[in-house]
Amino acid sequence: MKHLLLAAALALAATAAQGEVIDAQPNGFEVKRTALLNAPADKVYAALSQPSQWWNKDHTWSGSAANLSLAPMAGGCFCEKLPNGGSVLHMTVVYAQPGQGLRLFGGLGPLQMSGPTGHLGWTLAEKDGKTTLTQTYDAGGYMKGGLDKIAPVVDQVLGEQFDRLKVYVESGKAP
């Protein structure tokens, strides 16, 4: 029985996204995730521009992922509608290459309320109809107490979104 559990755990780990805090210093950090998605790169890229379909509502200001939008073009907005006509600019698109990559600039979540800013990037590499998707978020600047303290939480939250994106791409349904 012990061997069966170990084999099952190893099989699950082989298909799950692999993520980690690459570096964490008081003035900045880098987190990274990589996974193989059972979908072509154009489908993965199209899904990236639909965060309302896969982003967890618990990590929005409005409490509803349906209020999220992303315009995948240079200068495009990763934005959120708020009640009473309010809005949030989470990040701005600085690079958009269909089927290859998407990069955004800005501060996510609590980073908006302090000095840090960062780059959230996705690179796509397709082979045999499957896509290796790599997500990185590099943040730097001033944050009281140091950015190294928040890096594991950012890794966890972005990792959750990454995993939800993978499920959405492969199943067509929100997790």
N, C-alpha and C positions, 0 to 999 in steps of 0.2 A: 504494500500500500504506500509506503514511504517513497518508493521509486516512482510510482504512478503520479503522486503529488509533485515530486520534483520535475518529472517530465512535463507535466501540465504547466507548471510555473515557467519552465524554460521555453516552452512553445508560446506561451502568452507573451513573455518578454521579447521574443524574437519579432513579434508583430506589433508591439507597442512602440510608441514614440520614445525616443531616448532623449533625455534632457538633463541639463546641468547648469550650475553657475560656473562659468568659465573663469571669471576673475571678479573679485570684489575688493574694492579699496574705499576708503572714506569719501573719495571724490568721484567715484564711478564704479560701474560694474558692467559685465556682459553675461547674458544668459542665452542659451542655445538649445534648440530641439531639432531632431531629424527623424523622419519616418518615411517609409515606403508606402505610397498610396496606390491602391488598385484602381487607377484611373489615369487617363491621358492628361498631359500638362495643361491643355486648353481648358479642360473641365475644372481642374484644380484652380487655375487662374480665375476663371469665371466665378467660382465659389468664394474666392477671397474678397471679391467686390460685393458680396452679399452678407455682411456680418449680422444683419437682422435675422438670418436663417440659422446661424450656428453660435453666435456669441451668447454667453450666459447672462440672463437678465439681472442676476445678482451683482454683476460687475458693470452696471450702467448707473448713471445719475438719475435717470427717469424711472428705473425699475422695470423697463420693458425693452427688450432687444429689438422689437418692431420699430423703435424710434431711431435706430442706427442706420447710417448710410455711408457709403464709400464710393467716391467718384475716382475710378482708376485711370487718372491722367495727371501729368505734372501740374501742380497747383490744386489738384482735387482735394476735397475735404473728407476726412473720416469724422463725421459729425453725428450729433444726437439732438433730436427735438426734445424740448422740455415743456411742461405744462405752461399755459398762459403765454404762449409765444416765445418762450425762452429757448436757448440752444447752447450747445457745447461744441467747440472745435477741439476734438481730441488730438488729431494729428493732420499734417498736410502731406500729400503725396509728392515726392521729389523724384521718383523714378518709376516708370510703368512700362513694362515690355511684355505684352501678352505671351503667355506660355513659358516665360523665362524668369521674370522676377518683378517684385513690387517692393518699394521702400517708402517709408513714411517718416516724417520728422515731427517731434513734439514730445509732450509729457503725458503719460497715461495716469489716470487715477490720482492718487495723492501727490504724484510728482508735479501736477499742475499747480499745487498750492505752495510750491517752494521754487528754488532756483534750478533744479535739474531739467535737462531735456535729453532727448535721445533719438535714436534711429531704430525703427522696427522694420526688419527686412525679411522677405521670403524669397528664396531662390528655388527654382524648379528645374529638375533634370529628368527628362523622360527617356525610358528605354523599354522597348517591347510593350508599349501601352501602359506601363506603370510609371509613376512619378516619385522621385525622391524629393521630398519637400524639406527644406531647412529654414527654420525661423530663428532669427537672432534679434536681440534687443540690447543695444549699447546705450547706457545713460551716463551722463556726467554733469557735474556742477555742484552747487552747494545745497545741502539738506542738513538741517539740524540733527546732530547725532551720527551723521555719516551714512552714505549710500550703501556701504557694505552691510549695514544692519537690515535694510529692506530688500536686498537682492534675493534672498531665498523666497520671500513672499511674492515678489514680482515673478520669479521663475515658476512658482506654483500656479499663480493666476494665469499667466500667459500659457503655461503648459496645459492648463485646463481648456483654454480657448483653442489651442492647437489640436488637442485630442477631439474636441467637439467638431472642429472643422473636418478632421479626418473622417469621422463618422458621417457627417453630412455629405461629404464628397462621395463616399463609398456606398451610402445607403439612400441618399436623396431625402433623408429625414433628419430633423433636428434631434439631437440627443435628449 
